[in-house]
C-alpha cells in the first residue's frame, strides 16, 4: 500500500461500517433498543424486519468485517475487499432509499452511510496495489 495513512483510514472506515451494520442488523431484527414501525414496510416486499436485518448484518456488516480483517493483516486483497464492501454499502443505502423513502421520508443517516461507503470504495481503490489493478488490463487484452 503506497500511502501510509490510507490503510489506517480504510481500517477505521471498514471497522465503523462493520460495527454499525452488524449492530444495526441486530437492532432491526430484535427491535432493541428501538423498534422500527411496521408501517415503514407497507408497500415493500417485506412483512417483517427479519430479512432486511439479516441482509444488513450479514451481507453489509460481514463484508465490512472481512475487509477490516484483511486490511489489518495487510493482505493484498484488503483494499479490494474494502472497495467491494463500500460498493455494497452504497447499494444498501440506495436500496433503502428506493424501498423506504415513501414511508420514512428523509433520514440524515442515508447520506452519512453513503459517504462512508464511498470513502471505503475510493480509499480501497487508491490503496490497491498496482499489480492487482493491472490484472483487469491483462485479462481484457489476453
C-alpha positions as semicolon CSV with decimal commas, in nm:
position;residue;x (nm);y (nm);z (nm)
1;X;0,000;0,000;0,000
2;X;0,150;0,326;-0,114
3;X;0,001;0,582;0,118
4;X;0,082;0,538;0,484
5;X;-0,237;0,697;0,617
6;X;-0,469;0,521;0,370
7;X;-0,461;0,180;0,544
8;X;-0,542;0,341;0,880
9;X;-0,830;0,538;0,732
10;X;-0,950;0,232;0,547
11;X;-0,941;0,021;0,863
12;X;-1,129;0,293;1,051
13;X;-1,400;0,323;0,786
14;X;-1,428;-0,054;0,739
15;X;-1,444;-0,109;1,115
16;X;-1,705;0,163;1,160
17;X;-1,913;0,016;0,877
18;X;-1,881;-0,337;1,017
19;X;-1,980;-0,245;1,373
20;X;-2,261;-0,016;1,256
21;X;-2,411;-0,266;1,012
22;X;-2,378;-0,565;1,247
23;X;-2,532;-0,372;1,535
24;X;-2,795;-0,225;1,302
25;X;-2,888;-0,571;1,177
26;X;-2,935;-0,696;1,533
27;X;-3,137;-0,387;1,622
28;X;-3,357;-0,415;1,314
29;X;-3,436;-0,781;1,387
30;X;-3,472;-0,759;1,765
31;X;-3,636;-0,419;1,792
32;X;-3,399;-0,329;2,076
33;X;-3,335;-0,055;2,172
34;X;-3,561;0,089;1,901
35;X;-3,840;-0,094;1,721
36;X;-3,899;0,041;1,372
37;X;-4,267;0,093;1,288
38;X;-4,428;-0,181;1,079
39;X;-4,588;0,092;0,868
40;X;-4,245;0,157;0,717
41;X;-4,269;-0,182;0,548
42;X;-4,604;-0,116;0,380
43;X;-4,567;-0,146;0,003
44;X;-4,228;-0,317;0,034
45;X;-4,153;-0,684;-0,037
46;X;-4,106;-0,743;0,339
47;X;-4,367;-0,834;0,600
48;X;-4,117;-0,821;0,887
49;X;-3,774;-0,678;0,960
50;X;-3,600;-1,017;0,977
51;X;-3,480;-1,038;0,615
52;X;-3,368;-0,672;0,596
53;X;-3,190;-0,712;0,931
54;X;-3,011;-1,026;0,814
55;X;-2,909;-0,861;0,488
56;X;-2,777;-0,556;0,672
57;X;-2,592;-0,752;0,939
58;X;-2,461;-1,047;0,742
59;X;-2,402;-0,906;0,394
60;X;-2,317;-0,541;0,457
61;X;-2,167;-0,584;0,804
62;X;-2,000;-0,914;0,725
63;X;-1,831;-0,782;0,413
64;X;-1,702;-0,480;0,604
65;X;-1,574;-0,707;0,883
66;X;-1,391;-0,928;0,633
67;X;-1,233;-0,626;0,464
68;X;-1,131;-0,484;0,803
69;X;-0,952;-0,806;0,898
70;X;-0,788;-0,839;0,555
71;X;-0,660;-0,482;0,568
72;X;-0,537;-0,526;0,925
73;X;-0,343;-0,833;0,813
74;X;-0,201;-0,630;0,524
75;X;-0,337;-0,880;0,275
76;X;-0,318;-0,775;-0,088
77;X;-0,692;-0,840;-0,108
78;X;-0,773;-0,599;0,179
79;X;-0,813;-0,281;-0,025
80;X;-1,005;-0,462;-0,299
81;X;-1,239;-0,614;-0,042
82;X;-1,283;-0,270;0,115
83;X;-1,380;-0,121;-0,221
84;X;-1,629;-0,401;-0,285
85;X;-1,768;-0,364;0,067
86;X;-1,805;0,011;0,013
87;X;-1,996;-0,051;-0,309
88;X;-2,221;-0,291;-0,119
89;X;-2,287;-0,029;0,147
90;X;-2,374;0,234;-0,113
91;X;-2,603;-0,019;-0,281
92;X;-2,769;-0,094;0,051
93;X;-2,834;0,275;0,113
94;X;-2,965;0,328;-0,242
95;X;-3,196;0,029;-0,196
96;X;-3,312;0,159;0,141
97;X;-3,394;0,497;-0,009
98;X;-3,574;0,337;-0,302
99;X;-3,778;0,098;-0,088
100;X;-3,843;0,311;0,222
101;X;-3,842;0,674;0,113
102;X;-4,220;0,699;0,065
103;X;-4,287;0,562;0,415
104;X;-3,994;0,708;0,606
105;X;-3,916;1,041;0,441
106;X;-3,557;1,156;0,476
107;X;-3,305;1,046;0,737
108;X;-2,960;1,206;0,773
109;X;-2,814;0,858;0,818
110;X;-2,857;0,790;0,446
111;X;-2,602;1,046;0,323
112;X;-2,371;0,966;0,616
113;X;-2,354;0,594;0,536
114;X;-2,344;0,655;0,162
115;X;-2,036;0,873;0,220
116;X;-1,882;0,602;0,440
117;X;-1,932;0,353;0,155
118;X;-1,791;0,599;-0,096
119;X;-1,488;0,657;0,125
120;X;-1,430;0,283;0,160
121;X;-1,452;0,244;-0,216
122;X;-1,222;0,532;-0,305
123;X;-0,961;0,457;-0,037
124;X;-0,975;0,088;-0,124
125;X;-0,914;0,158;-0,491
126;X;-0,637;0,405;-0,407
127;X;-0,462;0,153;-0,181
128;X;-0,498;-0,140;-0,421
129;X;-0,152;-0,250;-0,533
130;X;-0,067;-0,169;-0,894
131;X;-0,011;-0,539;-0,968
132;X;-0,372;-0,614;-0,875
133;X;-0,511;-0,315;-1,066
134;X;-0,328;-0,423;-1,381
135;X;-0,492;-0,767;-1,373
136;X;-0,805;-0,629;-1,537
137;X;-0,598;-0,477;-1,816
138;X;-0,410;-0,803;-1,872
139;X;-0,734;-1,008;-1,872
140;X;-0,905;-0,776;-2,123
141;X;-0,608;-0,788;-2,361
142;X;-0,530;-1,158;-2,333
